[in-house]
Amino acid sequence: MSNKIILSIETSCDDTAISILSCKESKLNILTSKVSSQIKLHAKWGGVVPNLAAREHLKNFPKLIKLALDEAKVSIDQIDFIAVTSGPGLIPALLVGVNYAKTLSYLWEKPLIGIHHIEGHIYANFVDENSKFKIQNSTQIQRKKCKIMFPILALVVSGGHTQLVLMKNHLQYEIVGQTLDDAVGEAFDKVARILGIGYPGGPAVALRASQVKSQKSKAIQDTKYNIKFPRPMLHKKNFNFSFSGLKTAVLYETKKHPELLKNKEYIAEICHEFQQACVEVLIAKTLKAAEQFNPKTILLAGGVSANTELRKQLGEAIQKSIPNTSYKIPDTSLTGDNATMIGAAAAFRWEKMTAKQKKEALLGWKMLQANANLKMN
């Protein structure tokens, strides 16, 4: 990988993110990573309001760009190219990010390339673990150094996607399984809304689920309310997922006992059983796909990959069932939407591009378009 400095931008949803990466001696190092969260702004709506998110992105960009350049100690002249999430995502939010990147590309006379959001999540696993830059509040959970080898099976779990992606080489993707309805992160958000425990749903559910785990045995049938939810499509022969019915099962359970919705122990046990149902299905489908495709590495990626139980239990299952397969998970600071992952994917894209394609990227400010339904290829 040639030595380059990349400025990357991510605005597919409600996080405004800018990162500067250096590629040196085949390693991706974070020089700076800035994320401006809008969680508090959207919390009262119980979800992201697209036009409101776009407005905030526009407000955040000038200060984030300045902060990023100052912190990285990088001048505009030193930047080799710009990368931006071009899709999929919320179109108002994507448009702001893409148009801002196009403006910088034009003014700075830098090449511009668009990156698929999910590709970015996958390539968060390739960021150098020894990077000198430490992201504030970063935590290391169940991470072990391992060499990433092809073929790779990536389990991508986020608010908008749940997919099993087979990679036989860099930037080569085959989606072998995906959700037929709700993504797992979306199901977490909806369950949190049903229970009235706040937004975003993933951390809210996981927090309450952990309260049960610390007090009770692992078997949910031993708990006070004996709550049991289905494991959707667990025994189907394909590798697809479905979480809509699981979310509905939570709704039906609460309708049976509306008087318990203010009972913290009851809420915690619902969260524990719901989370465990999701984790078991995700693990079972991943192992089933691994049996067929024999990957040398299994990657976990996406916002839900921050879930402690999923990280831990998937690692344990791989170690038990397919111990010769490497297991790689990103730093928790890189699981949510961030621009570092976009820059990482862009580094590999740039390396694969021909001289002609790199020259054409100088006109990226004119050609690149946001696409809310962008396909990964």
Secondary structure, 3 states (H helix, E strand, C coil): CCCEEEEEEECCCCCEEEEEEEEECCEEEEEEEEEECCHHHHHCCCCCCHHHHHHHHHHHHHHHHHHHHHHHCCCHHHCCEEEEEEECCCHHHHHHHHHHHHHHHHHHCCCEEEEEHHHHHHHHHHCCCCCCCCCCCCCCCCCCCCCCCCCEEEEEECCCCEEEEEECCCCCCEEEEEECCCCHHHHHHHHHHHHCCCCCHHHHHHHHHHHHHHHCCCCHHHCCCCCCCCCCCCCCCCCCECCHHHHHHHHHHHHHCHHHCCCHHHHHHHHHHHHHHHHHHHHHHHHHHHHHHCCCEEEEECHHHHCHHHHHHHHHHHHHHCCCCEEECCCHHHCCCCHHHHHHHHHHHHHHCCHHHHHHHHHHHHHCCCCCCCCCC
